[in-house]
């Protein structure tokens, strides 16, 4: 009887931890894959917050450009040049006519890389060099740990009460 109550509470804790982990890993996955795309396909020419390379520093890019513009730019940069997109014309002047190469990303990959830029810009653009941390995952993890501790304390107290009676 005593152990049963404790066992139920332990199961609840377990379920909460699993739920927290699932939610955390799912919301992190889009920007996680965006991060990989960025590291593999873009870092030859771009940094985020570390200055200009071949292309502009992409720190804050989601606040200085429209999302639809970013989609078109990353998806088909050559078309932006052909269309004489005014922002692209300006960028070309700044990069001494070095053009962004077409990368052949899918719509989903483009969306993921934009999601990655957004999470970084939401953090204020700083600290983007340490791309090792999962910004979405951390709060969920902390919350899960807090819930775990609180429930353990409750469970211990309840269990203790019953044994002393
Ligand atoms: C071969 C070098 C090169 C690679 C690789 C490259 N870019 Fe670029 N990018 C540039 C250059 C040069 C510009 C500026 C000239 C232009 O717009 O064509 C630019 C411009 C941009 C802009 C506009 C920046 C602004 O300030 O508005 C975005 C956004 C961008 N790139 C995203 C990406 C992403 C995302 C990737 C990877 C999937 C990528 N680029 C890969 C060279 C590159």
Backbone and ligand atoms as CSV (ligand in chain L), in Angstrom:
chain,resi,resn,atom,element,x,y,z
A,1,UNK,N,N,0.839,-1.214,0.000
A,1,UNK,CA,C,0.000,0.000,0.000
A,1,UNK,C,C,0.870,1.258,0.000
A,2,UNK,N,N,1.830,1.276,0.894
A,2,UNK,CA,C,2.734,2.427,0.966
A,2,UNK,C,C,3.540,2.542,-0.329
A,3,UNK,N,N,4.078,1.394,-0.704
A,3,UNK,CA,C,4.924,1.386,-1.887
A,3,UNK,C,C,4.151,1.688,-3.160
A,4,UNK,N,N,2.859,1.297,-3.146
A,4,UNK,CA,C,2.064,1.527,-4.340
A,4,UNK,C,C,1.934,3.023,-4.647
A,5,UNK,N,N,1.588,3.792,-3.617
A,5,UNK,CA,C,1.458,5.244,-3.790
A,5,UNK,C,C,2.745,5.834,-4.334
A,6,UNK,N,N,3.825,5.383,-3.811
A,6,UNK,CA,C,5.124,5.895,-4.228
A,6,UNK,C,C,5.419,5.508,-5.678
A,7,UNK,N,N,5.057,4.257,-5.999
A,7,UNK,CA,C,5.309,3.766,-7.355
A,7,UNK,C,C,4.517,4.575,-8.373
A,8,UNK,N,N,3.251,4.902,-8.034
A,8,UNK,CA,C,2.437,5.704,-8.962
A,8,UNK,C,C,3.092,7.060,-9.181
A,9,UNK,N,N,3.518,7.662,-8.082
A,9,UNK,CA,C,4.142,8.978,-8.223
A,9,UNK,C,C,5.408,8.886,-9.073
A,10,UNK,N,N,6.124,7.824,-8.876
A,10,UNK,CA,C,7.362,7.657,-9.642
A,10,UNK,C,C,7.050,7.546,-11.131
A,11,UNK,N,N,5.938,6.844,-11.450
A,11,UNK,CA,C,5.537,6.727,-12.854
A,11,UNK,C,C,5.164,8.081,-13.441
A,12,UNK,N,N,4.441,8.866,-12.635
A,12,UNK,CA,C,4.039,10.194,-13.118
A,12,UNK,C,C,5.277,11.015,-13.421
A,13,UNK,N,N,6.240,10.960,-12.524
A,13,UNK,CA,C,7.486,11.702,-12.740
A,13,UNK,C,C,8.133,11.229,-14.032
A,14,UNK,N,N,8.194,9.929,-14.195
A,14,UNK,CA,C,8.803,9.359,-15.397
A,14,UNK,C,C,8.111,9.851,-16.653
A,15,UNK,N,N,6.783,9.857,-16.636
A,15,UNK,CA,C,6.041,10.288,-17.814
A,15,UNK,C,C,6.296,11.762,-18.115
A,16,UNK,N,N,6.333,12.570,-17.061
A,16,UNK,CA,C,6.571,13.998,-17.268
A,16,UNK,C,C,7.940,14.238,-17.890
A,17,UNK,N,N,8.920,13.494,-17.414
A,17,UNK,CA,C,10.272,13.664,-17.944
A,17,UNK,C,C,10.304,13.280,-19.417
A,18,UNK,N,N,9.673,12.154,-19.747
A,18,UNK,CA,C,9.646,11.708,-21.140
A,18,UNK,C,C,8.917,12.730,-22.008
A,19,UNK,N,N,7.758,13.227,-21.494
A,19,UNK,CA,C,6.987,14.214,-22.258
A,19,UNK,C,C,7.826,15.467,-22.495
A,20,UNK,N,N,8.479,15.924,-21.455
A,20,UNK,CA,C,9.325,17.116,-21.566
A,20,UNK,C,C,10.425,16.923,-22.584
A,21,UNK,N,N,10.995,15.731,-22.542
A,21,UNK,CA,C,12.089,15.439,-23.468
A,21,UNK,C,C,11.592,15.419,-24.909
A,22,UNK,N,N,10.403,14.814,-25.112
A,22,UNK,CA,C,9.840,14.731,-26.464
A,22,UNK,C,C,9.546,16.119,-27.018
A,23,UNK,N,N,8.870,16.947,-26.198
A,23,UNK,CA,C,8.523,18.294,-26.654
A,23,UNK,C,C,9.802,19.066,-26.972
A,24,UNK,N,N,10.767,18.959,-26.084
A,24,UNK,CA,C,12.018,19.685,-26.267
A,24,UNK,C,C,12.740,19.272,-27.525
A,25,UNK,N,N,12.821,17.960,-27.763
A,25,UNK,CA,C,13.616,17.523,-28.900
A,25,UNK,C,C,12.908,17.828,-30.210
A,26,UNK,N,N,11.548,17.867,-30.175
A,26,UNK,CA,C,10.852,18.156,-31.415
A,26,UNK,C,C,11.004,19.606,-31.843
A,27,UNK,N,N,10.795,20.540,-30.918
A,27,UNK,CA,C,10.898,21.936,-31.312
A,27,UNK,C,C,12.329,22.281,-31.664
A,28,UNK,N,N,13.267,21.527,-31.135
A,28,UNK,CA,C,14.668,21.814,-31.433
A,28,UNK,C,C,15.079,21.264,-32.790
A,29,UNK,N,N,14.305,20.300,-33.334
A,29,UNK,CA,C,14.821,19.582,-34.497
A,29,UNK,C,C,14.896,20.427,-35.766
A,30,UNK,N,N,13.903,21.329,-35.986
A,30,UNK,CA,C,13.923,22.139,-37.205
A,30,UNK,C,C,15.134,23.055,-37.221
A,31,UNK,N,N,15.331,23.757,-36.109
A,31,UNK,CA,C,16.464,24.672,-36.121
A,31,UNK,C,C,17.789,23.919,-35.986
A,32,UNK,N,N,17.718,22.719,-35.419
A,32,UNK,CA,C,18.903,21.872,-35.345
A,32,UNK,C,C,19.388,21.505,-36.754
A,33,UNK,N,N,18.440,21.078,-37.604
A,33,UNK,CA,C,18.862,20.712,-38.952
A,33,UNK,C,C,19.241,21.970,-39.733
A,34,UNK,N,N,18.587,23.096,-39.413
A,34,UNK,CA,C,18.978,24.372,-40.028
A,34,UNK,C,C,20.410,24.724,-39.679
A,35,UNK,N,N,20.783,24.430,-38.448
A,35,UNK,CA,C,22.151,24.704,-38.000
A,35,UNK,C,C,23.146,23.863,-38.805
A,36,UNK,N,N,22.797,22.589,-38.995
A,36,UNK,CA,C,23.686,21.713,-39.771
A,36,UNK,C,C,23.838,22.206,-41.206
A,37,UNK,N,N,22.697,22.605,-41.802
A,37,UNK,CA,C,22.759,23.117,-43.174
A,37,UNK,C,C,23.669,24.340,-43.210
A,38,UNK,N,N,23.472,25.220,-42.237
A,38,UNK,CA,C,24.289,26.430,-42.208
A,38,UNK,C,C,25.780,26.080,-42.121
A,39,UNK,N,N,26.093,25.164,-41.186
A,39,UNK,CA,C,27.502,24.816,-40.990
A,39,UNK,C,C,28.111,24.161,-42.228
A,40,UNK,N,N,27.307,23.334,-42.901
A,40,UNK,CA,C,27.859,22.596,-44.038
A,40,UNK,C,C,27.869,23.405,-45.326
A,41,UNK,N,N,26.845,24.264,-45.512
A,41,UNK,CA,C,26.673,24.879,-46.825
A,41,UNK,C,C,26.970,26.369,-46.860
A,42,UNK,N,N,26.984,27.028,-45.725
A,42,UNK,CA,C,27.037,28.485,-45.749
A,42,UNK,C,C,28.296,29.077,-45.120
A,43,UNK,N,N,28.934,28.329,-44.203
A,43,UNK,CA,C,30.025,28.935,-43.428
A,43,UNK,C,C,31.271,29.217,-44.269
A,44,UNK,N,N,31.334,28.675,-45.479
A,44,UNK,CA,C,32.459,29.019,-46.356
A,44,UNK,C,C,32.425,30.503,-46.693
A,45,UNK,N,N,31.233,31.059,-46.738
A,45,UNK,CA,C,31.091,32.463,-47.155
A,45,UNK,C,C,30.455,33.374,-46.115
A,46,UNK,N,N,29.825,32.810,-45.092
A,46,UNK,CA,C,29.102,33.652,-44.126
A,46,UNK,C,C,29.479,33.305,-42.686
A,47,UNK,N,N,29.471,34.314,-41.838
A,47,UNK,CA,C,29.505,34.070,-40.394
A,47,UNK,C,C,28.207,34.636,-39.817
A,48,UNK,N,N,27.942,34.305,-38.564
A,48,UNK,CA,C,26.866,34.983,-37.846
A,48,UNK,C,C,27.538,35.686,-36.674
A,49,UNK,N,N,27.681,36.962,-36.808
A,49,UNK,CA,C,28.254,37.749,-35.714
A,49,UNK,C,C,29.769,37.787,-35.675
A,50,UNK,N,N,30.426,37.219,-36.683
A,50,UNK,CA,C,31.895,37.259,-36.684
A,50,UNK,C,C,32.449,38.037,-37.870
A,51,UNK,N,N,31.581,38.838,-38.477
A,51,UNK,CA,C,32.052,39.714,-39.546
A,51,UNK,C,C,31.873,39.141,-40.936
A,52,UNK,N,N,32.236,39.993,-41.901
A,52,UNK,CA,C,32.031,39.677,-43.311
A,52,UNK,C,C,33.083,38.684,-43.790
A,53,UNK,N,N,32.641,37.688,-44.554
A,53,UNK,CA,C,33.607,36.827,-45.254
A,53,UNK,C,C,33.448,37.157,-46.741
A,54,UNK,N,N,33.096,36.144,-47.534
A,54,UNK,CA,C,32.789,36.417,-48.941
A,54,UNK,C,C,31.445,37.147,-49.010
A,55,UNK,N,N,30.503,36.675,-48.214
A,55,UNK,CA,C,29.183,37.304,-48.134
A,55,UNK,C,C,29.036,38.059,-46.830
A,56,UNK,N,N,27.896,38.776,-46.679
A,56,UNK,CA,C,27.677,39.569,-45.469
A,56,UNK,C,C,27.538,38.708,-44.213
A,57,UNK,N,N,27.854,39.317,-43.077
A,57,UNK,CA,C,27.578,38.731,-41.764
A,57,UNK,C,C,26.058,38.573,-41.653
A,58,UNK,N,N,25.602,37.372,-41.333
A,58,UNK,CA,C,24.150,37.127,-41.326
A,58,UNK,C,C,23.503,37.374,-39.963
A,59,UNK,N,N,24.256,37.955,-39.043
A,59,UNK,CA,C,23.668,38.289,-37.752
A,59,UNK,C,C,22.556,39.324,-37.940
A,60,UNK,N,N,21.386,39.062,-37.378
A,60,UNK,CA,C,20.266,39.995,-37.472
A,60,UNK,C,C,19.569,40.000,-38.825
A,61,UNK,N,N,19.895,39.027,-39.668
A,61,UNK,CA,C,19.349,39.053,-41.035
A,61,UNK,C,C,17.826,38.899,-41.045
A,62,UNK,N,N,17.268,38.191,-40.047
A,62,UNK,CA,C,15.804,38.012,-40.047
A,62,UNK,C,C,15.092,39.284,-39.618
A,63,UNK,N,N,15.787,40.220,-38.990
A,63,UNK,CA,C,15.112,41.479,-38.688
A,63,UNK,C,C,15.345,42.514,-39.784
A,64,UNK,N,N,16.450,42.400,-40.530
A,64,UNK,CA,C,16.631,43.420,-41.578
A,64,UNK,C,C,15.983,43.024,-42.903
A,65,UNK,N,N,15.581,41.767,-43.054
A,65,UNK,CA,C,14.931,41.335,-44.312
A,65,UNK,C,C,13.601,40.650,-44.018
A,66,UNK,N,N,12.698,40.748,-44.999
A,66,UNK,CA,C,11.422,40.027,-44.938
A,66,UNK,C,C,11.683,38.528,-45.064
A,67,UNK,N,N,10.819,37.730,-44.407
A,67,UNK,CA,C,10.987,36.282,-44.499
A,67,UNK,C,C,10.857,35.786,-45.942
A,68,UNK,N,N,9.890,36.343,-46.685
A,68,UNK,CA,C,9.690,35.886,-48.069
A,68,UNK,C,C,10.899,36.244,-48.934
A,69,UNK,N,N,11.514,37.365,-48.629
A,69,UNK,CA,C,12.725,37.753,-49.362
A,69,UNK,C,C,13.843,36.751,-49.064
A,70,UNK,N,N,14.004,36.402,-47.786
A,70,UNK,CA,C,15.044,35.438,-47.384
A,70,UNK,C,C,14.838,34.098,-48.083
A,71,UNK,N,N,13.559,33.668,-48.138
A,71,UNK,CA,C,13.269,32.387,-48.799
A,71,UNK,C,C,13.736,32.419,-50.245
A,72,UNK,N,N,13.384,33.499,-50.954
A,72,UNK,CA,C,13.747,33.582,-52.372
A,72,UNK,C,C,15.254,33.683,-52.521
A,73,UNK,N,N,15.864,34.466,-51.648
A,73,UNK,CA,C,17.312,34.689,-51.731
A,73,UNK,C,C,18.094,33.391,-51.548
A,74,UNK,N,N,17.728,32.626,-50.518
A,74,UNK,CA,C,18.490,31.413,-50.208
A,74,UNK,C,C,18.175,30.314,-51.220
A,75,UNK,N,N,16.928,30.286,-51.655
A,75,UNK,CA,C,16.497,29.264,-52.603
A,75,UNK,C,C,17.118,29.477,-53.989
A,76,UNK,N,N,17.066,30.697,-54.462
A,76,UNK,CA,C,17.530,30.938,-55.834
A,76,UNK,C,C,18.199,32.312,-55.953
A,77,UNK,N,N,19.412,32.441,-55.405
A,77,UNK,CA,C,20.075,33.752,-55.423
A,77,UNK,C,C,20.327,34.270,-56.847
A,78,UNK,N,N,20.521,33.335,-57.784
A,78,UNK,CA,C,20.796,33.777,-59.161
A,78,UNK,C,C,19.576,34.464,-59.773
A,79,UNK,N,N,18.370,34.005,-59.336
A,79,UNK,CA,C,17.160,34.617,-59.874
A,79,UNK,C,C,17.016,36.058,-59.367
A,80,UNK,N,N,17.446,36.288,-58.106
A,80,UNK,CA,C,17.366,37.635,-57.546
A,80,UNK,C,C,18.230,38.592,-58.366
A,81,UNK,N,N,19.339,38.093,-58.871
A,81,UNK,CA,C,20.216,38.933,-59.689
A,81,UNK,C,C,19.552,39.178,-61.042
A,82,UNK,N,N,19.010,38.110,-61.621
A,82,UNK,CA,C,18.337,38.238,-62.921
A,82,UNK,C,C,17.167,39.220,-62.843
A,83,UNK,N,N,16.453,39.179,-61.695
A,83,UNK,CA,C,15.301,40.070,-61.527
A,83,UNK,C,C,15.711,41.475,-61.112
A,84,UNK,N,N,16.989,41.676,-60.927
A,84,UNK,CA,C,17.516,42.963,-60.457
A,84,UNK,C,C,16.823,43.409,-59.162
A,85,UNK,N,N,16.666,42.464,-58.258
A,85,UNK,CA,C,16.115,42.779,-56.939
A,85,UNK,C,C,16.964,43.887,-56.314
A,86,UNK,N,N,16.324,45.002,-55.902
A,86,UNK,CA,C,17.093,46.168,-55.440
A,86,UNK,C,C,18.029,45.862,-54.263
A,87,UNK,N,N,17.597,45.044,-53.316
A,87,UNK,CA,C,18.462,44.737,-52.166
A,87,UNK,C,C,19.680,43.955,-52.649
A,88,UNK,N,N,19.433,43.002,-53.545
A,88,UNK,CA,C,20.547,42.215,-54.080
A,88,UNK,C,C,21.525,43.095,-54.856
A,89,UNK,N,N,20.993,44.048,-55.619
A,89,UNK,CA,C,21.880,44.953,-56.352
A,89,UNK,C,C,22.794,45.718,-55.388
A,90,UNK,N,N,22.192,46.153,-54.277
A,90,UNK,CA,C,22.968,46.848,-53.248
A,90,UNK,C,C,24.031,45.912,-52.649
A,91,UNK,N,N,23.616,44.649,-52.345
A,91,UNK,CA,C,24.549,43.683,-51.752
A,91,UNK,C,C,25.718,43.412,-52.698
A,92,UNK,N,N,25.424,43.349,-53.986
A,92,UNK,CA,C,26.477,43.078,-54.970
A,92,UNK,C,C,27.480,44.229,-55.015
A,93,UNK,N,N,26.967,45.452,-54.879
A,93,UNK,CA,C,27.898,46.591,-54.841
A,93,UNK,C,C,28.814,46.453,-53.628
A,94,UNK,N,N,28.235,46.049,-52.499
A,94,UNK,CA,C,29.025,45.936,-51.268
A,94,UNK,C,C,30.014,44.778,-51.324
A,95,UNK,N,N,29.706,43.740,-52.106
A,95,UNK,CA,C,30.603,42.587,-52.146
A,95,UNK,C,C,31.497,42.617,-53.392
A,96,UNK,N,N,31.623,43.806,-53.992
A,96,UNK,CA,C,32.430,43.942,-55.218
A,96,UNK,C,C,32.010,42.943,-56.281
A,97,UNK,N,N,30.710,42.802,-56.418
A,97,UNK,CA,C,30.138,41.945,-57.462
A,97,UNK,C,C,30.340,40.457,-57.276
A,98,UNK,N,N,30.812,40.034,-56.111
A,98,UNK,CA,C,30.866,38.598,-55.843
A,98,UNK,C,C,29.443,38.147,-55.545
A,99,UNK,N,N,28.989,37.134,-56.264
A,99,UNK,CA,C,27.597,36.713,-56.133
A,99,UNK,C,C,27.476,35.510,-55.218
A,100,UNK,N,N,26.309,35.447,-54.585
A,100,UNK,CA,C,26.021,34.238,-53.818
A,100,UNK,C,C,25.718,33.092,-54.789
A,101,UNK,N,N,26.355,31.956,-54.533
A,101,UNK,CA,C,26.183,30.814,-55.427
A,101,UNK,C,C,24.851,30.126,-55.159
A,102,UNK,N,N,24.175,29.637,-56.204
A,102,UNK,CA,C,22.968,28.841,-55.983
A,102,UNK,C,C,23.334,27.531,-55.295
A,103,UNK,N,N,22.566,27.157,-54.271
A,103,UNK,CA,C,22.972,25.996,-53.468
A,103,UNK,C,C,22.060,24.790,-53.646
A,104,UNK,N,N,20.949,24.991,-54.347
A,104,UNK,CA,C,20.046,23.874,-54.622
A,104,UNK,C,C,19.383,23.290,-53.382
A,105,UNK,N,N,19.065,24.138,-52.392
A,105,UNK,CA,C,18.383,23.633,-51.193
A,105,UNK,C,C,16.898,23.414,-51.493
A,106,UNK,N,N,16.295,22.448,-50.776
A,106,UNK,CA,C,14.851,22.237,-50.906
A,106,UNK,C,C,14.124,23.322,-50.104
A,107,UNK,N,N,12.807,23.453,-50.338
A,107,UNK,CA,C,12.016,24.434,-49.593
A,107,UNK,C,C,12.124,24.199,-48.094
A,108,UNK,N,N,12.129,22.923,-47.707
A,108,UNK,CA,C,12.192,22.576,-46.294
A,108,UNK,C,C,13.545,22.971,-45.693
A,109,UNK,N,N,14.596,22.717,-46.445
A,109,UNK,CA,C,15.927,23.095,-45.959
A,109,UNK,C,C,16.039,24.605,-45.817
A,110,UNK,N,N,15.463,25.326,-46.769
A,110,UNK,CA,C,15.473,26.783,-46.691
A,110,UNK,C,C,14.713,27.239,-45.443
A,111,UNK,N,N,13.531,26.637,-45.222
A,111,UNK,CA,C,12.724,27.000,-44.049
A,111,UNK,C,C,13.493,26.707,-42.763
A,112,UNK,N,N,14.189,25.568,-42.719
A,112,UNK,CA,C,14.929,25.202,-41.515
A,112,UNK,C,C,16.093,26.148,-41.242
A,113,UNK,N,N,16.763,26.543,-42.296
A,113,UNK,CA,C,17.905,27.425,-42.083
A,113,UNK,C,C,17.406,28.804,-41.633
A,114,UNK,N,N,16.245,29.231,-42.137
A,114,UNK,CA,C,15.666,30.500,-41.680
A,114,UNK,C,C,15.232,30.377,-40.215
A,115,UNK,N,N,14.664,29.207,-39.849
A,115,UNK,CA,C,14.286,28.969,-38.446
A,115,UNK,C,C,15.516,29.067,-37.546
A,116,UNK,N,N,16.622,28.555,-38.048
A,116,UNK,CA,C,17.880,28.627,-37.283
A,116,UNK,C,C,18.326,30.081,-37.107
A,117,UNK,N,N,18.273,30.878,-38.193
A,117,UNK,CA,C,18.633,32.299,-38.086
A,117,UNK,C,C,17.728,33.009,-37.089
A,118,UNK,N,N,16.440,32.645,-37.109
A,118,UNK,CA,C,15.476,33.300,-36.211
A,118,UNK,C,C,15.804,33.051,-34.749
A,119,UNK,N,N,16.128,31.801,-34.410
A,119,UNK,CA,C,16.422,31.515,-33.002
A,119,UNK,C,C,17.656,32.296,-32.562
A,120,UNK,N,N,18.601,32.449,-33.475
A,120,UNK,CA,C,19.803,33.183,-33.115
A,120,UNK,C,C,19.488,34.665,-32.965
A,121,UNK,N,N,18.703,35.220,-33.898
A,121,UNK,CA,C,18.356,36.632,-33.805
A,121,UNK,C,C,17.486,36.906,-32.580
A,122,UNK,N,N,16.659,35.920,-32.204
A,122,UNK,CA,C,15.817,36.082,-31.016
A,122,UNK,C,C,16.675,36.178,-29.756
A,123,UNK,N,N,17.825,35.538,-29.796
A,123,UNK,CA,C,18.739,35.604,-28.652
A,123,UNK,C,C,19.532,36.900,-28.650
A,124,UNK,N,N,19.280,37.757,-29.637
A,124,UNK,CA,C,19.977,39.032,-29.705
A,124,UNK,C,C,21.198,38.986,-30.598
A,125,UNK,N,N,21.362,37.898,-31.308
A,125,UNK,CA,C,22.466,37.813,-32.264
A,125,UNK,C,C,23.801,37.481,-31.627
A,126,UNK,N,N,23.960,37.809,-30.361
A,126,UNK,CA,C,25.248,37.572,-29.718
A,126,UNK,C,C,25.397,36.094,-29.364
A,127,UNK,N,N,26.629,35.720,-29.105
A,127,UNK,CA,C,26.875,34.351,-28.649
A,127,UNK,C,C,26.560,33.310,-29.699
A,128,UNK,N,N,26.501,33.737,-30.950
A,128,UNK,CA,C,26.122,32.797,-31.994
A,128,UNK,C,C,27.289,31.915,-32.394
A,129,UNK,N,N,28.475,32.303,-31.988
A,129,UNK,CA,C,29.635,31.513,-32.364
A,129,UNK,C,C,29.559,30.140,-31.704
A,130,UNK,N,N,29.134,30.124,-30.437
A,130,UNK,CA,C,29.009,28.813,-29.789
A,130,UNK,C,C,27.688,28.193,-30.232
A,131,UNK,N,N,27.730,27.546,-31.369
A,131,UNK,CA,C,26.512,26.998,-31.957
A,131,UNK,C,C,26.223,25.629,-31.348
A,132,UNK,N,N,26.845,25.337,-30.207
A,132,UNK,CA,C,26.717,24.006,-29.643
A,132,UNK,C,C,25.457,23.772,-28.824
A,133,UNK,N,N,24.854,24.856,-28.308
A,133,UNK,CA,C,23.727,24.688,-27.382
A,133,UNK,C,C,22.389,24.686,-28.082
A,134,UNK,N,N,21.429,23.968,-27.540
A,134,UNK,CA,C,20.093,23.961,-28.112
A,134,UNK,C,C,19.235,24.939,-27.339
A,135,UNK,N,N,18.952,26.099,-27.897
A,135,UNK,CA,C,18.244,27.118,-27.130
A,135,UNK,C,C,16.836,26.692,-26.706
A,136,UNK,N,N,16.168,25.874,-27.509
A,136,UNK,CA,C,14.821,25.449,-27.145
A,136,UNK,C,C,14.848,24.336,-26.103
A,137,UNK,N,N,15.873,23.540,-26.166
A,137,UNK,CA,C,15.927,22.340,-25.361
A,137,UNK,C,C,16.181,22.666,-23.891
A,138,UNK,N,N,16.999,23.673,-23.673
A,138,UNK,CA,C,17.449,23.983,-22.318
A,138,UNK,C,C,16.315,24.296,-21.339
A,139,UNK,N,N,15.388,25.225,-21.676
A,139,UNK,CA,C,14.304,25.502,-20.719
A,139,UNK,C,C,13.479,24.260,-20.387
A,140,UNK,N,N,13.225,23.444,-21.388
A,140,UNK,CA,C,12.439,22.228,-21.170
A,140,UNK,C,C,13.175,21.305,-20.213
A,141,UNK,N,N,14.465,21.193,-20.403
A,141,UNK,CA,C,15.280,20.334,-19.554
A,141,UNK,C,C,15.242,20.836,-18.112
A,142,UNK,N,N,15.439,22.147,-17.954
A,142,UNK,CA,C,15.430,22.734,-16.608
A,142,UNK,C,C,14.080,22.520,-15.937
A,143,UNK,N,N,13.007,22.724,-16.720
A,143,UNK,CA,C,11.663,22.534,-16.195
A,143,UNK,C,C,11.458,21.093,-15.760
A,144,UNK,N,N,11.889,20.156,-16.585
A,144,UNK,CA,C,11.742,18.739,-16.248
A,144,UNK,C,C,12.468,18.410,-14.952
A,145,UNK,N,N,13.677,18.950,-14.810
A,145,UNK,CA,C,14.453,18.674,-13.601
A,145,UNK,C,C,13.743,19.252,-12.377
A,146,UNK,N,N,13.233,20.487,-12.513
A,146,UNK,CA,C,12.521,21.112,-11.401
A,146,UNK,C,C,11.313,20.279,-11.004
A,147,UNK,N,N,10.520,19.883,-11.996
A,147,UNK,CA,C,9.333,19.065,-11.739
A,147,UNK,C,C,9.745,17.773,-11.038
A,148,UNK,N,N,10.804,17.181,-11.530
A,148,UNK,CA,C,11.307,15.930,-10.950
A,148,UNK,C,C,11.650,16.114,-9.470
A,149,UNK,N,N,12.371,17.170,-9.162
A,149,UNK,CA,C,12.782,17.416,-7.778
A,149,UNK,C,C,11.563,17.649,-6.888
A,150,UNK,N,N,10.653,18.527,-7.357
A,150,UNK,CA,C,9.465,18.845,-6.571
A,150,UNK,C,C,8.646,17.584,-6.300
A,151,UNK,N,N,8.412,16.807,-7.345
A,151,UNK,CA,C,7.601,15.603,-7.177
A,151,UNK,C,C,8.299,14.584,-6.283
A,152,UNK,N,N,9.603,14.505,-6.383
A,152,UNK,CA,C,10.343,13.577,-5.516
A,152,UNK,C,C,10.160,13.970,-4.056
A,153,UNK,N,N,10.261,15.285,-3.797
A,153,UNK,CA,C,10.093,15.760,-2.420
A,153,UNK,C,C,8.686,15.420,-1.917
A,154,UNK,N,N,7.678,15.724,-2.754
A,154,UNK,CA,C,6.292,15.413,-2.375
A,154,UNK,C,C,6.144,13.918,-2.098
A,155,UNK,N,N,6.674,13.123,-3.014
A,155,UNK,CA,C,6.557,11.669,-2.882
A,155,UNK,C,C,7.245,11.177,-1.613
A,156,UNK,N,N,8.404,11.708,-1.339
A,156,UNK,CA,C,9.149,11.293,-0.140
A,156,UNK,C,C,8.376,11.659,1.118
A,157,UNK,N,N,7.833,12.881,1.131
A,157,UNK,CA,C,7.080,13.334,2.294
A,157,UNK,C,C,5.857,12.455,2.512
A,158,UNK,N,N,5.100,12.223,1.441
A,158,UNK,CA,C,3.882,11.414,1.536
A,158,UNK,C,C,4.235,10.010,1.993
A,159,UNK,N,N,5.264,9.438,1.418
A,159,UNK,CA,C,5.695,8.086,1.772
A,159,UNK,C,C,6.099,8.026,3.227
A,160,UNK,N,N,6.807,9.049,3.645
A,160,UNK,CA,C,7.310,9.107,5.013
A,160,UNK,C,C,6.157,9.148,6.014
A,161,UNK,N,N,5.142,9.986,5.716
A,161,UNK,CA,C,3.991,10.136,6.589
A,161,UNK,C,C,3.335,8.782,6.868
A,162,UNK,N,N,3.143,8.041,5.760
A,162,UNK,CA,C,2.434,6.770,5.887
A,162,UNK,C,C,3.211,5.775,6.734
A,163,UNK,N,N,4.522,5.743,6.567
A,163,UNK,CA,C,5.314,4.751,7.298
A,163,UNK,C,C,5.323,5.051,8.795
A,164,UNK,N,N,5.250,6.353,9.148
A,164,UNK,CA,C,5.354,6.702,10.575
A,164,UNK,C,C,4.033,6.456,11.306
A,165,UNK,N,N,2.922,6.446,10.538
A,165,UNK,CA,C,1.620,6.235,11.193
A,165,UNK,C,C,1.559,4.822,11.773
L,1,LIG,C1,C,30.049,31.067,-52.433
L,1,LIG,C2,C,29.799,31.903,-51.292
L,1,LIG,C3,C,28.443,31.840,-50.633
L,1,LIG,C4,C,27.813,30.734,-50.082
L,1,LIG,C5,C,28.290,29.294,-50.064
L,1,LIG,C6,C,26.593,31.243,-49.498
L,1,LIG,N1,N,26.476,32.593,-49.693
L,1,LIG,FE1,FE,24.971,33.775,-49.064
L,1,LIG,N2,N,25.830,35.391,-49.955
L,1,LIG,C7,C,27.056,35.357,-50.611
L,1,LIG,C8,C,27.334,36.687,-51.161
L,1,LIG,C9,C,28.588,37.091,-51.937
L,1,LIG,C10,C,26.222,37.492,-50.812
L,1,LIG,C11,C,26.022,38.981,-51.188
L,1,LIG,C12,C,25.830,39.125,-52.671
L,1,LIG,C13,C,24.518,38.576,-53.144
L,1,LIG,O1,O,23.495,38.920,-52.545
L,1,LIG,O2,O,24.509,37.797,-54.110
L,1,LIG,C14,C,25.306,36.641,-50.045
L,1,LIG,C15,C,24.115,37.077,-49.515
L,1,LIG,C16,C,23.310,36.311,-48.677
L,1,LIG,C17,C,22.150,36.794,-47.974
L,1,LIG,C18,C,21.641,38.226,-47.938
L,1,LIG,C19,C,22.334,38.894,-46.769
L,1,LIG,C20,C,21.755,40.219,-46.391
L,1,LIG,O3,O,22.451,40.978,-45.700
L,1,LIG,O4,O,20.632,40.517,-46.790
L,1,LIG,C21,C,21.634,35.739,-47.277
L,1,LIG,C22,C,20.419,35.752,-46.382
L,1,LIG,C23,C,22.463,34.605,-47.559
L,1,LIG,N3,N,23.474,34.987,-48.395
L,1,LIG,C24,C,22.238,33.352,-47.027
L,1,LIG,C25,C,23.018,32.233,-47.320
L,1,LIG,C26,C,22.737,30.912,-46.820
L,1,LIG,C27,C,21.594,30.551,-45.898
L,1,LIG,C28,C,23.699,30.102,-47.315
L,1,LIG,C29,C,23.832,28.598,-47.112
L,1,LIG,C30,C,22.654,27.800,-47.379
L,1,LIG,C31,C,24.584,30.915,-48.136
L,1,LIG,N4,N,24.133,32.208,-48.109
L,1,LIG,C32,C,25.691,30.441,-48.815
L,1,LIG,C33,C,27.885,34.293,-50.751
L,1,LIG,C34,C,27.594,32.996,-50.370
